């Protein structure tokens, strides 16, 4: 039983390592390609316009590459934050929909009695509401800081 899980883990780890090494090789090749394109642009502008214009052209090219990287990073970071928030909300909803939790709740109601549980549920609901309100206020403060 455990051997199969270990074999699956080894296989998935090996596949991930191979894919990562291929992606790394592609990134290195793309970087070298960009460097040669920048060198060709530099030489062309140097021969046509002069040294200062060639240096400014090279700086502009690398500035554009940096700008594209920063925008891509920000878009991905925001998408990851949204995905994490949605996953947390889904997890909270799934906990309340768990049949084992519902069955345990029914057993507690039967054991204690509904008349004794009403005040406890009221206090628990109040505490949950206060906690949720504070949590949402913290999220709004964090959103305004960014």
C-alpha positions as CSV (number, residue, x, y, z in Angstrom):
1,X,0.0,0.0,0.0
2,X,2.7,2.5,1.0
3,X,5.0,1.2,-1.8
4,X,2.5,2.3,-4.4
5,X,2.2,5.8,-2.9
6,X,6.0,6.0,-2.7
7,X,6.4,5.0,-6.3
8,X,3.8,7.5,-7.4
9,X,5.6,10.2,-5.4
10,X,9.0,9.3,-7.0
11,X,7.5,9.3,-10.5
12,X,5.8,12.7,-10.0
13,X,8.9,14.2,-8.5
14,X,11.0,12.9,-11.4
15,X,8.6,14.3,-13.9
16,X,8.5,17.7,-12.1
17,X,12.3,17.8,-12.1
18,X,12.5,17.0,-15.8
19,X,10.0,19.7,-16.6
20,X,11.8,22.2,-14.4
21,X,15.1,21.5,-16.1
22,X,13.5,21.9,-19.5
23,X,11.9,25.2,-18.5
24,X,15.3,26.3,-17.1
25,X,17.0,25.5,-20.4
26,X,14.3,27.4,-22.3
27,X,14.7,30.4,-20.0
28,X,18.5,30.4,-20.5
29,X,18.1,30.1,-24.3
30,X,15.6,32.9,-24.4
31,X,17.9,35.1,-22.3
32,X,20.8,34.5,-24.7
33,X,18.6,35.2,-27.7
34,X,17.5,38.5,-26.1
35,X,21.2,39.4,-25.5
36,X,22.1,38.7,-29.1
37,X,19.2,40.7,-30.4
38,X,20.2,43.6,-28.1
39,X,23.8,43.3,-29.3
40,X,22.6,43.4,-32.9
41,X,20.5,46.5,-32.2
42,X,23.4,48.1,-30.4
43,X,25.8,47.5,-33.3
44,X,23.2,48.7,-35.9
45,X,22.4,51.9,-34.0
46,X,26.2,52.5,-33.3
47,X,27.0,52.3,-37.0
48,X,24.0,54.4,-38.1
49,X,23.7,57.1,-35.4
50,X,26.7,56.9,-33.0
51,X,27.7,55.7,-29.5
52,X,25.4,57.7,-27.3
53,X,22.3,56.8,-29.3
54,X,23.3,53.2,-29.3
55,X,23.7,53.2,-25.5
56,X,20.4,54.9,-25.0
57,X,18.7,52.4,-27.3
58,X,20.2,49.5,-25.3
59,X,19.0,51.1,-22.1
60,X,15.5,51.6,-23.5
61,X,15.3,47.9,-24.6
62,X,16.3,46.7,-21.1
63,X,14.0,49.1,-19.5
64,X,11.1,47.8,-21.5
65,X,12.0,44.2,-20.6
66,X,12.1,45.2,-16.9
67,X,8.8,47.0,-17.2
68,X,7.1,44.0,-18.8
69,X,8.5,41.7,-16.1
70,X,7.3,44.0,-13.3
71,X,3.8,44.2,-14.8
72,X,3.7,40.4,-15.3
73,X,4.8,39.9,-11.7
74,X,2.1,42.2,-10.3
75,X,-0.6,40.6,-12.3
76,X,0.4,37.1,-11.2
77,X,0.7,38.2,-7.6
78,X,-2.8,39.7,-7.6
79,X,-4.2,36.6,-9.2
80,X,-2.5,34.4,-6.6
81,X,-4.0,36.6,-3.8
82,X,-7.5,36.3,-5.3
83,X,-7.1,32.5,-5.7
84,X,-5.9,32.1,-2.1
85,X,-8.9,34.2,-0.8
86,X,-11.4,32.2,-2.9
87,X,-9.8,28.9,-1.6
88,X,-10.1,30.1,2.0
89,X,-13.8,31.0,1.5
90,X,-14.4,27.7,-0.2
91,X,-12.7,25.8,2.6
92,X,-14.9,27.6,5.2
93,X,-18.0,26.7,3.3
94,X,-17.0,23.1,2.9
95,X,-16.4,22.7,6.6
96,X,-20.0,23.7,7.3
97,X,-21.3,21.3,4.6
98,X,-19.4,18.3,6.0
99,X,-21.9,15.5,6.8
100,X,-19.8,14.3,9.7
101,X,-19.9,17.8,11.3
102,X,-23.7,18.0,10.8
103,X,-24.1,14.5,12.3
104,X,-22.0,15.5,15.3
105,X,-24.0,18.7,15.7
106,X,-27.3,16.7,15.8
107,X,-25.8,14.3,18.4
108,X,-24.8,17.3,20.6
109,X,-28.3,18.8,20.3
110,X,-29.8,15.4,21.3
111,X,-27.4,15.0,24.2
112,X,-27.7,18.5,25.7
113,X,-31.2,19.5,24.6
114,X,-32.4,22.3,22.4
115,X,-33.6,24.6,25.3
116,X,-30.1,24.6,26.8
117,X,-28.4,25.2,23.4
118,X,-30.3,28.3,22.3
119,X,-28.4,30.7,24.6
120,X,-25.1,29.1,23.7
121,X,-25.8,29.4,20.0
122,X,-26.9,33.0,20.4
123,X,-23.6,33.8,22.2
124,X,-21.6,31.8,19.6
125,X,-23.4,33.6,16.7
126,X,-22.6,37.0,18.3
127,X,-19.0,36.1,18.7
128,X,-18.8,34.8,15.1
129,X,-20.4,38.0,13.8
130,X,-17.9,40.2,15.7
131,X,-15.0,38.1,14.5
132,X,-16.2,38.2,10.9
133,X,-16.7,41.9,11.1
134,X,-13.2,42.5,12.5
135,X,-11.7,40.2,9.9
136,X,-13.4,42.1,7.0
137,X,-12.2,45.4,8.5
138,X,-8.7,44.1,8.6
139,X,-9.0,43.0,4.9
140,X,-10.3,46.5,3.9
141,X,-7.4,48.1,5.8
142,X,-4.9,45.8,4.0
143,X,-6.5,46.5,0.6
144,X,-6.2,50.3,1.1
145,X,-2.5,50.0,2.1
146,X,-1.5,48.2,-1.1
